[in-house]
Amino acid sequence: MQQYYKLKQKQKEIEKELGELRQDIVNYCGELEKNETEIGSYKIKLVTQNRKEYDDQKLYETLSDPEVWRMLSKSDPAKIASLTKLNVISEDKITHTYSLKTITLLQVDKK
């Protein structure tokens, strides 16, 4: 148990440091106004994605069919995407039930 606890503490410290470094790198690339750059022997690439964040209440009101809602039970973006691809749910019908959140992914590779 002691070893597990120590490792979990190290993990938290490492994740905190990684988060800070990630933010520094993203800010640096933002200042350069570049999505790709090279620093020393490392290649940095920023990838922007839009993610849908669903409002459970709006979604529930829109999906009046209890069978469809039972498949979801809560707004799970992966399940909703699958149901729209299968034409169980119309994308047009649920457009007002989510907001788009833009996130930036960081990729660092050695050259």
Residue, then its C-alpha position, 0 to 999 in steps of 0.5 A: m500500500q505504501q508503494y502504491y501511495k508513493l507512486k500515486q503521489k509521484q503521478k500527481e506531481i508528474e501530471k501537474e508538471l506536464g500540464e504546466l509544460r504543455q501550457d508553456i509550449v502551447n503559449y509559445c506556439g501561439e506567440l509564434e502563430k504557428n501550429e507546427t514548429e521545431i525546437g532543437s531535435y523536437k517537432i511540435k504540432l498543435v491540433t485543434q478539435n471541436r468537442k460537443e458538450y451536450d445539455d442533458q435536459k435539452l437532449y432529454e426534451t428533444l429525444s422524447d422516445p424513452e427507448v432512445w434515451r434508455m440507450l443513452s441514459k446520459s449524454d455520452p458524445a460517443k454514443i450520440a455520434s454512433l446513433t446519429k451515424l446509424n440514423v437513429i437520431s437526426e443531427d438536425k434535431i439535436t443541434h440546439t442541445y450542445s455547445l462546441k468546445t475547442i480544445t488544443l492537442l499537443q504532439v511532441d515527437k523526436k526528429 
